[in-house]
Amino acid sequence: MNKLWALLSGLFILYSCNSSVTWMDEQIDPGTKSNIDKLDKQVIESLSAGDYSKAEGVFSDKLKEIDKGGHFDSLFSQAKERVSFSKFKIRNQFYIRNSVKEKDISFRSGLSGDHDYSLDFKSINKETFATVGYFEDSLQILSLVTIYGKYGDTWRLNMFHLGIIRLMNKDAFDWYERAAGYFKKGCFVDAANDLDLCQQVIEPGNKVWHYQKQKDFDKLSRQVWEATNKAYSFPLTVSQVPSKPKIFKEFPQVTKQGYFPMILYTTSLKMSDTALLRKECDAMHQVIGKVFHGLDLNNEYIIYRIFEKIPSNNDLGVNYEFVRKTH
């Protein structure tokens, strides 16, 4: 009995020494939250000013060591035109107290929701706080993830990540879901385009961010890749058009109005005869739904770029772009 009690006591002590408590959003102590909000504001105002030095005092020594070669100066400068504190909205906040410093942490927004995610990283402090926020915009919505550690009585920034969390107000799950719908209808190119956009927003917090539906994203990506490679071989000759142009690439192109399919193809016509090129593009547009099933039905516009030959390296050569409305 004494040996059993000793064993149980040992297990209790071991558990207690490695225990942790996590709070999320409104569960967090208002005072702690207020301190972090002030630090976040300082970081965001520094980003919007494009001046790294204004936020340097918030950085931990560990984070400062990472900045070799002026990386942060460049990042803050690039963020200047896209970051504004007035547009910043908090999505989630997490606060954890550990009994040990070195510990793998997983902050989870939820376990079963379609848009749920986790932040997974190694904590180097007994107290850690993370903010997940975003900057309101119309086309590309940036996220900001900040992760602080407490050093004595002072909070310092250990990690931060800027990334795109939504395109056209759709996050990774939204693009995955639409891609799955297109794939089910046999619209492989539209499905591939949406998965391309999904990949652009799948890690708004860099490698620490993981969507709970990640396995579903990966499974669909494999299925679409296999289907498109089986259905199409590039360059693809469009035999329905008399001049037989050859499509060598297709991808989603960003415009001020949104994302639309961009089709690159070569022509056998003279590049100097723009009127004839325009007619060829019209003929291409008339049959594009037969070449790529559903492309003319699922998109308001399709963008075509014509080349004399497939460009090599950075030499695009002479080329022309035409935009066609589908409906």
Order of alpha helices (4+ residues) and beta strands (2+ residues): alpha-beta-alpha-alpha-alpha-beta-beta-beta-beta-beta-beta-alpha-alpha-beta-alpha-beta-beta-beta-alpha-alpha-beta-beta
